[in-house]
């Protein structure tokens, strides 16, 4: 089996959290008064090893006053992420709707698996999981057990005060007579259905039709469709639709089922749903039209749209427009990221600040260019794909004969996602991507590619980190971000475009500490008196290591650091075929019927797993 490749890998989470030197607000005050008496700054000499792009205005990298800089906020984000790793920090997510988590967005991942085993053995367990929630067995008229769908028909209602409910259909299940071929529907209702290339929900008077897939080419009646050869069935696409009517709505408010906010927001954030979004689709009916069609007074209703929903233990747990919609795993991402002591105050809380309790004690200035900035010619870049934890074979630890998905027993997230360094020039969009981008623009959709004017490799910047009232241990932890367990050729990742190699920088730090009599004089021989003196960080690095040992955390920390040290190693880019080993799985361009299409990489279809850092570089 061919191993999966990706431009990123994962640094393992620690077995337990390294707690800060204090606990709570009172402890923080006492800590500052006793141990936290070291202040100073770290000068940063930054050199770009690959092209660099930090989102700014249009295609240009960030340049607020006409001069390209690396903003202090970007430096802070990068350093805080590494600082959390080198200090065995907490790994926390955010559950509030539409809010970004500290380390990840804690959400339910959605899936659908209608396939049996077939040529992909990994589907067996997932298909069993899906069918276990979406179907049950019941005896038919023939006395045999048959699968029956659990998804019930209903109507998603938004009330005047923006609350959501499911009004069940008066029928507990979909009626067979309400499933019909598109050709027969058009003839029966004397209408033309133009929306045949994608899923949709559309109202035609008091009747709504629901299409759950695309259709291409000729339309067939049900009888004609039955007689098609098997190979033709696949080509013609979706030939059948369901329809429902306003007369099916159960208008009794007592029968409506409240839609939990978590279920609603989770549906909205399903990153891989390509079909209908029931909250933004244009197929809903508004109150005025509802009242006209039903001849009812409906002052409490804002909109209504057909749906199917899953009710488990008296609560709506999922919904969609068709019968076989995507459902969420029961577990959240955080269920696979359990670490001992995860709620403790960690070093990142202590040094970078803890909201509403104490402020940060480190401050990042913008990195200004040292010389004239060199840019690459403007071009459209490869599409930037979003993190996709639906690919559990990449994001979860694997082992054994069966793949672990998010609801599998013992599912564990692989850790902090870090991008490899890649000294390649492959960042410009290919012909297929440019063609798809043009199609989107013509259709009025969001563009697939983004125009960029990256900064070239070899540009130099100077920046400064100021720190106040750190302890020797905390300063040692901060300097460990640069030491990385004795790394000799480390580089860091910052900015946009990491998947195709952008953003690798080398950073040389110089530690300056304030003298005890820092402010005893205002002027020096060369002008303003500089209160800081250069200092070797070795004693502070040792102080941090001693703290690890005192907490019995050194071995846990060492295991994390050897992984971080290796994935940060710039010298790996000089290895033969390195770019191929960490290439994104973009798929392969194929020509069918004179048209170019992009086929999914077979390693995705097979759910090939991603090697660990040391499996890849051993």
C-alpha distance (Angstrom), angle and dihedral (degrees) to the residues before:
residue distance angle dihedral
X1 . . .
X2 3.80 . .
X3 3.79 114.2 .
X4 3.78 120.5 -121.4
X5 3.79 117.4 -109.3
X6 3.79 128.6 -151.3
X7 3.81 136.7 167.1
X8 3.80 88.4 -119.7
X9 3.78 140.2 49.8
X10 3.79 136.7 -177.7
X11 3.79 134.1 -98.4
X12 3.79 106.6 -147.4
X13 3.77 121.1 -110.0
X14 3.81 114.8 -112.9
X15 3.78 119.0 -101.2
X16 3.81 88.3 -120.2
X17 3.79 139.0 1.6
X18 3.79 123.6 -94.2
X19 3.82 104.0 -130.9
X20 3.78 121.8 -139.1
X21 3.81 121.2 -107.3
X22 3.80 91.3 -98.3
X23 3.78 140.2 33.8
X24 3.81 125.4 -138.8
X25 3.80 134.2 -9.5
X26 3.80 95.2 -63.9
X27 3.78 89.6 49.7
X28 3.80 90.1 50.8
X29 3.82 91.9 54.2
X30 3.80 91.7 48.1
X31 3.82 90.7 46.4
X32 3.81 92.1 53.5
X33 3.77 90.6 47.9
X34 3.79 95.0 51.4
X35 3.82 114.9 22.2
X36 3.79 102.9 11.7
X37 3.77 101.4 82.5
X38 3.82 104.3 114.4
X39 3.79 118.5 104.5
X40 3.76 132.9 167.2
X41 3.77 142.5 100.4
X42 3.78 142.7 -86.5
X43 3.79 116.4 -136.7
X44 3.80 112.9 -147.2
X45 3.81 124.8 -153.0
X46 3.82 104.6 -166.1
X47 3.82 125.7 -167.5
X48 3.79 123.6 -176.9
X49 3.80 111.6 -128.4
X50 3.81 94.3 -177.7
X51 3.81 133.1 17.7
X52 3.79 112.4 -62.5
X53 3.79 129.4 -150.5
X54 3.78 127.0 176.9
X55 3.78 113.2 -179.0
X56 3.76 112.6 -101.8
X57 3.79 134.5 141.5
X58 3.80 112.6 -23.3
X59 3.79 114.5 -45.6
X60 3.81 95.3 -18.1
X61 3.78 124.0 98.7
X62 3.81 116.5 -112.4
X63 3.82 109.4 -58.5
X64 3.83 111.1 150.2
X65 3.82 95.2 175.9
X66 3.79 98.8 27.5
X67 3.81 95.3 -83.6
X68 3.82 120.3 98.9
X69 3.79 113.1 -119.4
X70 3.77 139.1 165.1
X71 3.80 103.0 -118.2
X72 3.77 118.4 -127.5
X73 3.81 89.6 -125.0
X74 3.82 90.3 61.5
X75 3.80 91.2 48.8
X76 3.79 90.5 48.2
X77 3.80 92.3 51.2
X78 3.78 92.9 49.2
X79 3.80 95.0 45.8
X80 3.79 94.4 44.9
X81 3.79 91.1 53.6
X82 3.81 91.8 51.6
X83 3.80 91.2 41.6
X84 3.81 90.0 57.2
X85 3.80 89.8 53.4
X86 3.80 97.0 46.5
X87 3.81 91.1 48.0
X88 3.83 96.3 46.0
X89 3.78 89.0 -116.6
X90 3.77 131.6 -176.9
X91 3.81 120.0 -78.3
X92 3.78 106.1 -142.6
X93 3.77 135.3 171.7
X94 3.78 134.1 -160.1
X95 3.78 121.2 -121.3
X96 3.80 99.5 -177.0
X97 3.80 111.2 111.1
X98 3.82 114.3 -94.5
X99 3.79 93.5 -2.4
X100 3.78 121.2 122.8
X101 3.75 116.8 -121.4
X102 3.78 123.6 -125.8
X103 3.80 91.3 -113.6
X104 3.81 103.8 -0.2
X105 3.78 141.4 -4.5
X106 3.77 104.8 -99.1
X107 3.76 104.4 -140.1
X108 3.77 145.3 135.5
X109 3.80 112.6 -93.5
X110 3.81 114.2 -137.1
X111 3.79 127.4 -137.6
X112 3.77 144.7 168.1
X113 3.77 126.2 -163.9
X114 3.79 116.7 179.0
X115 3.79 95.3 155.4
X116 3.76 125.3 99.8
X117 3.79 120.6 -140.5
X118 3.82 97.5 -74.7
X119 3.79 112.7 138.9
X120 3.82 93.0 -22.9
X121 3.82 111.5 68.3
X122 3.82 92.4 -173.1
X123 3.81 89.5 71.2
X124 3.82 92.8 68.5
X125 3.79 97.4 79.0
X126 3.80 95.1 36.1
X127 3.81 92.3 48.0
X128 3.81 89.3 51.1
X129 3.82 90.1 50.4
X130 3.81 92.6 48.8
X131 3.80 95.7 45.7
X132 3.79 91.1 45.3
X133 3.80 89.2 64.2
X134 3.78 101.0 31.6
X135 3.83 101.0 44.4
X136 3.77 142.1 34.1
X137 3.80 132.6 -172.1
X138 3.78 123.4 -106.1
X139 3.78 134.3 169.1
X140 3.78 116.0 -101.1
X141 3.77 129.7 -152.7
X142 3.79 88.0 -85.4
X143 3.82 90.1 61.0
X144 3.81 92.4 -114.1
X145 3.79 128.5 118.8
X146 3.78 115.1 -103.2
X147 3.82 131.3 -179.1
X148 3.79 113.0 -103.0
X149 3.81 122.7 -165.8
X150 3.81 116.2 -116.1
X151 3.79 94.6 -156.5
X152 3.79 108.9 104.8
X153 3.81 125.9 -153.3
X154 3.76 116.5 -114.3
X155 3.78 145.9 132.5
X156 3.78 128.0 -95.2
X157 3.79 108.5 -134.4
X158 3.79 128.1 -166.6
X159 3.79 111.1 -161.9
X160 3.79 126.8 -143.9
X161 3.83 89.6 -98.2
X162 3.85 91.1 52.8
X163 3.79 97.3 -105.2
X164 3.78 120.6 139.0
X165 3.80 130.5 -132.6
X166 3.77 138.5 166.6
X167 3.80 112.6 -128.1
X168 3.83 104.0 -159.3
X169 3.75 120.7 -132.2
X170 3.80 114.8 -107.8
X171 3.80 83.8 -117.4
X172 3.80 115.1 71.3
X173 3.78 92.4 -146.7
X174 3.79 138.2 19.8
X175 3.77 113.4 -77.9
X176 3.80 117.8 -124.9
X177 3.80 90.8 -134.2
X178 3.80 89.8 59.7
X179 3.80 91.8 64.5
X180 3.77 111.9 81.6
X181 3.79 140.8 154.4
X182 3.80 116.3 -94.1
X183 3.80 89.9 -121.3
X184 3.80 92.9 53.5
X185 3.82 92.6 43.0
X186 3.80 91.5 55.3
X187 3.80 91.1 49.2
X188 3.81 94.7 44.2
X189 3.81 96.2 49.1
X190 3.81 96.5 29.8
X191 3.80 93.4 -125.1
X192 3.78 137.0 123.6
X193 3.81 118.0 -128.7
X194 3.82 107.6 -151.0
X195 3.83 96.5 173.5
X196 3.79 98.2 82.8
X197 3.80 101.7 126.4
X198 3.79 98.1 71.6
X199 3.78 144.6 14.1
X200 3.78 115.9 -71.9
X201 3.79 147.6 155.4
X202 3.80 115.1 -139.4
X203 3.79 134.2 174.4
X204 3.78 120.5 -137.5
X205 3.76 102.8 -174.3
X206 3.81 108.0 -59.3
X207 3.82 92.0 -17.5
X208 3.81 123.8 81.3
X209 3.78 125.3 -164.3
X210 3.79 124.1 -153.6
X211 3.82 122.5 -152.3
X212 3.80 116.6 -170.5
X213 3.79 100.7 -174.6
X214 3.80 145.9 14.3
X215 3.78 126.1 -79.4
X216 3.78 126.2 -158.0
X217 3.75 132.6 -174.8
X218 3.77 126.0 -4.8
X219 3.80 125.9 14.3
X220 3.79 121.3 -131.6
X221 3.77 137.6 -164.4
X222 3.79 117.6 -120.8
X223 3.78 91.5 -100.0
X224 3.80 92.9 47.9
X225 3.78 90.8 48.2
X226 3.81 92.0 53.3
X227 3.80 90.3 57.1
X228 3.80 96.1 51.1
X229 3.82 117.7 113.7
X230 3.83 113.1 -105.7
X231 3.80 93.7 -110.8
X232 3.81 90.4 53.4
X233 3.82 93.2 50.9
X234 3.80 90.5 65.8
X235 3.81 93.2 48.4
X236 3.81 98.6 51.9
X237 3.79 94.6 55.6
X238 3.80 126.6 -161.1
X239 3.80 110.6 6.6
X240 3.81 100.6 163.6
X241 3.77 133.2 66.9
X242 3.76 136.3 -177.9
X243 3.74 124.7 -132.7
X244 3.75 134.8 -164.8
X245 3.79 135.7 -172.9
X246 3.77 138.3 -136.3
X247 3.79 87.9 -119.4
X248 3.82 87.5 67.7
X249 3.83 93.1 64.1
X250 3.80 115.8 110.0
X251 3.80 98.8 -138.3
X252 3.80 94.4 -173.5
X253 3.81 105.2 116.0
X254 3.80 89.6 -153.2
X255 3.80 89.3 64.8
X256 3.78 96.0 50.8
X257 3.80 116.4 109.6
X258 3.80 117.8 -140.1
X259 3.79 113.5 -122.6
X260 3.84 107.8 -132.3
X261 3.80 113.2 -123.7
X262 3.81 91.5 -128.2
X263 3.82 91.1 54.7
X264 3.80 91.4 47.4
X265 3.81 95.9 48.0
X266 3.79 91.4 42.1
X267 3.81 89.5 55.9
X268 3.81 90.9 49.8
X269 3.80 91.5 53.1
X270 3.80 96.8 48.2
X271 3.78 95.4 130.0
X272 3.82 97.2 -164.1
X273 3.78 102.0 47.6
X274 3.80 107.1 118.6
X275 3.78 98.5 174.5
X276 3.76 134.3 66.4
X277 3.79 120.7 -19.0
X278 3.79 103.5 -153.1
X279 3.81 91.7 -155.6
X280 3.78 96.9 54.3
X281 3.80 103.4 25.0
X282 3.80 115.1 115.7
X283 3.79 92.1 -133.5
X284 3.79 97.7 91.0
X285 3.79 125.8 107.1
X286 3.78 120.4 -127.9
X287 3.79 125.0 -141.1
X288 3.82 97.4 -99.2
X289 3.80 92.2 53.3
X290 3.81 91.8 43.2
X291 3.77 91.7 53.4
X292 3.80 91.6 47.4
X293 3.81 93.4 50.2
X294 3.81 97.8 40.9
X295 3.80 97.3 33.3
X296 3.82 86.5 -135.8
X297 3.79 130.7 127.7
X298 3.83 105.0 -118.6
X299 3.82 105.9 171.3
X300 3.82 93.6 155.0
X301 3.81 95.7 56.0
X302 3.78 123.9 85.9
X303 3.83 102.3 172.0
X304 3.80 139.5 -6.9
X305 3.80 130.9 -162.0
X306 3.82 132.7 171.6
X307 3.79 117.3 -105.9
X308 3.76 145.0 154.3
X309 3.77 120.7 -123.9
X310 3.78 141.2 -168.5
X311 3.79 117.3 -134.3
X312 3.79 117.4 -166.4
X313 3.80 123.0 177.2
X314 3.79 90.9 -10.6
X315 3.82 95.4 -52.9
X316 3.79 133.1 100.1
X317 3.80 105.8 -115.4
X318 3.80 101.3 170.5
X319 3.78 141.7 -1.5
X320 3.79 142.2 -177.9
X321 3.78 141.8 161.0
X322 3.82 98.9 -94.6
X323 3.79 133.3 44.8
X324 3.80 95.9 -103.6
X325 3.79 101.3 47.4
X326 3.78 129.1 160.3
X327 3.80 114.2 -86.0
X328 3.81 131.5 -161.2
X329 3.77 123.6 -111.0
X330 3.78 108.6 -112.1
X331 3.80 91.4 -124.0
X332 3.79 122.7 72.3
X333 3.80 122.6 -137.9
X334 3.81 89.1 -101.4
X335 3.82 90.4 61.3
X336 3.81 87.3 68.0
X337 3.81 92.7 46.6
X338 3.78 103.9 61.1
X339 3.82 113.7 151.6
X340 3.78 127.4 175.4
X341 3.81 110.2 -104.0
X342 3.82 94.4 9.6
X343 3.82 91.9 150.6
X344 3.79 94.6 53.5
X345 3.79 122.7 109.2
X346 3.78 103.0 -95.9
X347 3.80 131.4 -166.8
X348 3.82 92.5 -92.4
X349 3.81 89.6 56.0
X350 3.79 90.4 47.2
X351 3.80 98.6 47.2
X352 3.81 105.5 26.6
X353 3.79 94.3 41.3
X354 3.78 136.9 -99.7
X355 3.79 115.4 -116.2
X356 3.82 113.7 -102.3
X357 3.82 92.3 -6.6
X358 3.79 106.6 70.1
X359 3.78 137.6 -16.6
X360 3.77 130.1 -112.2
X361 3.77 118.5 -83.4
X362 3.82 94.1 -157.6
X363 3.82 123.9 70.4
X364 3.80 126.0 -167.4
X365 3.77 122.3 -150.5
X366 3.81 123.4 -157.4
X367 3.80 116.3 -89.7
X368 3.82 108.3 -119.5
X369 3.81 123.4 -159.5
X370 3.78 116.0 -99.7
X371 3.82 95.1 -154.6
X372 3.79 136.5 6.6
X373 3.80 110.7 -49.1
X374 3.80 119.0 -116.2
X375 3.83 117.6 -147.4
X376 3.79 134.4 -166.5
X377 3.82 120.6 -126.4
X378 3.80 114.2 -83.0
X379 3.80 114.3 -98.6
X380 3.79 141.1 153.0
X381 3.79 111.3 -93.6
X382 3.78 131.8 -143.8
X383 3.81 111.4 -81.1
X384 3.79 111.5 -83.5
X385 3.79 106.3 -128.7
X386 3.79 121.4 -152.3
X387 3.83 123.1 -122.4
X388 3.78 106.9 -80.1
X389 3.82 113.8 -160.4
X390 3.82 89.0 171.1
X391 3.82 81.8 86.1
X392 3.80 92.4 79.8
X393 3.80 91.2 171.3
X394 3.82 86.7 68.8
X395 3.81 102.9 34.0
X396 3.83 101.2 41.1
X397 3.79 128.9 63.1
X398 3.79 108.8 -102.4
X399 3.76 134.2 -161.0
X400 3.77 138.3 137.0
X401 3.77 129.6 42.2
X402 3.82 98.1 -56.1
X403 3.78 129.5 55.9
X404 3.77 117.0 -115.9
X405 3.81 116.6 -128.3
X406 3.82 126.5 -171.2
X407 3.82 93.8 -83.2
X408 3.80 95.1 44.1
X409 3.80 117.9 118.2
X410 3.79 109.3 -96.5
X411 3.82 95.5 12.2
X412 3.83 109.3 171.0
X413 3.78 128.7 -175.1
X414 3.79 113.1 -123.1
X415 3.77 95.9 -126.9
X416 3.80 140.1 -114.8
X417 3.80 112.7 3.9
X418 3.81 110.0 -128.4
X419 3.81 127.5 174.6
X420 3.78 121.5 -127.1
X421 3.78 120.4 -124.0
X422 3.78 112.8 -106.6
X423 3.80 123.8 -176.5
X424 3.80 97.0 -158.3
X425 3.78 136.8 123.6
X426 3.81 96.1 -141.5
X427 3.80 101.8 117.0
X428 3.79 105.2 106.5
X429 3.81 119.0 101.2
X430 3.81 115.5 -102.9
X431 3.81 125.6 -128.7
X432 3.79 93.5 -93.4
X433 3.80 92.8 51.8
X434 3.79 91.3 47.4
X435 3.80 90.1 50.3
X436 3.81 92.6 49.9
X437 3.78 89.4 47.3
X438 3.79 91.1 54.9
X439 3.82 90.9 50.4
X440 3.78 89.8 54.2
X441 3.77 93.1 49.4
X442 3.81 91.3 50.7
X443 3.81 89.4 50.1
X444 3.80 91.3 50.1
X445 3.81 92.9 -114.0
X446 3.79 131.2 137.0
X447 3.82 110.8 -76.2
X448 3.78 117.9 -103.2
X449 3.79 96.5 -145.7
X450 3.79 132.5 42.9
X451 3.77 127.2 -140.7
X452 3.80 112.6 -124.8
X453 3.77 138.8 -177.7
X454 3.80 100.6 -162.5
X455 3.77 124.7 -163.0
X456 3.79 110.2 -111.5
X457 3.78 125.7 -115.3
X458 3.79 114.9 -91.2
X459 3.80 97.8 45.5
X460 3.81 115.1 137.4
X461 3.80 129.7 -145.0
X462 3.79 135.4 -179.8
X463 3.79 123.4 -146.8
X464 3.76 140.6 162.1
X465 3.80 136.8 -139.5
X466 3.80 113.5 -158.1
X467 3.79 119.3 -161.4
X468 3.80 132.6 -172.1
X469 3.79 133.5 -160.7
X470 3.80 99.7 -6.6
X471 3.77 124.2 160.1
X472 3.80 121.1 -125.2
X473 3.82 89.2 -104.5
X474 3.81 92.9 50.1
X475 3.80 92.1 47.6
X476 3.79 88.8 49.7
X477 3.81 89.7 52.1
X478 3.80 90.0 50.9
X479 3.81 92.9 49.4
X480 3.81 90.0 48.3
X481 3.81 86.4 71.1
X482 3.81 85.6 71.2
X483 3.80 98.6 34.7
X484 3.83 95.3 49.3
X485 3.80 93.7 -170.0
X486 3.79 94.0 -49.3
X487 3.83 98.2 -43.2
X488 3.81 113.7 176.1
X489 3.81 101.7 -168.5
X490 3.79 106.0 25.7
X491 3.79 124.4 155.8
X492 3.79 132.4 -178.0
X493 3.81 136.1 -137.1
X494 3.80 123.9 -127.3
X495 3.79 138.5 158.6
X496 3.81 133.4 14.0
X497 3.80 127.6 -35.1
X498 3.78 99.5 44.0
X499 3.84 92.5 144.1
X500 3.81 91.4 65.3
X501 3.79 96.9 40.0
X502 3.80 105.4 -86.6
X503 3.78 124.5 137.5
X504 3.81 106.0 38.3
X505 3.80 110.3 146.2
X506 3.79 135.3 172.0
X507 3.80 115.4 -138.9
X508 3.79 126.6 -161.5
X509 3.82 112.3 -166.0
X510 3.79 128.6 -156.8
X511 3.80 116.0 -164.7
X512 3.81 117.1 -143.9
X513 3.82 122.4 -177.3
X514 3.75 129.4 -165.4
X515 3.81 115.4 -109.7
X516 3.79 118.1 -119.9
X517 3.80 87.0 -113.5
X518 3.82 92.2 39.8
X519 3.77 96.0 142.8
X520 3.81 100.8 34.3
X521 3.80 90.5 107.8
X522 3.80 132.8 30.4
X523 3.81 102.4 -155.9
X524 3.79 133.6 41.8
X525 3.79 133.4 -167.4
X526 3.81 92.1 -81.5
X527 3.80 98.9 40.4
X528 3.82 125.9 -83.9
X529 3.78 112.6 35.1
X530 3.82 112.1 -111.4
X531 3.80 107.3 -140.0
X532 3.85 92.8 -162.1
X533 3.80 130.2 84.7
X534 3.80 128.1 -166.3
X535 3.79 113.6 -101.3
X536 3.80 134.9 -171.8
X537 3.85 106.9 -118.3
X538 3.84 94.1 -148.6
X539 3.82 96.3 101.7
X540 3.80 91.5 50.5
X541 3.79 92.8 47.9
X542 3.81 87.1 52.2
X543 3.80 90.9 48.9
X544 3.81 90.0 55.3
X545 3.82 92.3 47.9
X546 3.80 90.3 49.1
X547 3.81 89.0 53.0
X548 3.81 89.5 52.1
X549 3.79 90.7 52.2
X550 3.78 92.8 46.6
X551 3.83 88.4 54.3
X552 3.82 91.3 46.6
X553 3.81 87.9 -118.4
X554 3.78 103.0 115.5
X555 3.80 97.8 99.9
X556 3.82 92.1 44.4
X557 3.81 88.6 50.6
X558 3.82 93.7 45.9
X559 3.83 91.9 55.7
X560 3.79 90.2 54.5
X561 3.79 94.0 44.8
X562 3.80 97.0 52.7
X563 3.81 88.7 57.7
X564 3.81 93.9 45.9
X565 3.80 90.8 46.2
X566 3.79 92.0 53.0
X567 3.81 97.9 46.5
X568 3.83 88.9 48.0
X569 3.81 92.4 53.3
X570 3.80 109.8 118.5
X571 3.82 92.5 -168.2
X572 3.83 89.2 73.1
X573 3.81 88.1 75.2
X574 3.81 88.3 69.7
X575 3.81 92.8 60.4
X576 3.78 118.3 109.5
X577 3.85 114.1 -94.7
X578 3.80 90.5 0.9
X579 3.80 94.2 142.7
X580 3.80 91.0 55.0
X581 3.80 91.9 50.9
X582 3.81 92.1 57.7
X583 3.79 99.4 32.0
X584 3.82 118.7 136.5
X585 3.81 114.3 -110.9
X586 3.81 97.4 -117.8
X587 3.80 97.7 159.3
X588 3.76 130.8 -120.5
X589 3.79 129.8 -74.9
X590 3.82 113.2 -122.0
X591 3.79 133.4 -178.9
X592 3.79 117.3 -132.3
X593 3.78 124.3 172.0
X594 3.78 89.2 -12.8
X595 3.80 93.4 -53.5
X596 3.77 128.1 109.0
X597 3.80 115.6 -128.1
X598 3.78 133.3 173.6
X599 3.79 115.1 -121.5
X600 3.77 120.2 -154.6
X601 3.78 113.9 -104.0
X602 3.79 107.7 -96.4
X603 3.81 89.6 -130.2
X604 3.79 87.6 65.6
X605 3.79 91.0 50.3
X606 3.79 90.5 50.3
X607 3.81 92.0 43.3
X608 3.78 91.3 -128.9
X609 3.80 110.2 -169.3
X610 3.78 126.8 -118.1
X611 3.82 116.2 -112.1
X612 3.79 116.6 -121.7
X613 3.79 120.7 -108.1
X614 3.78 93.0 -94.9
X615 3.80 94.7 41.1
X616 3.79 86.4 59.7
X617 3.79 100.7 44.3
X618 3.80 103.7 31.5
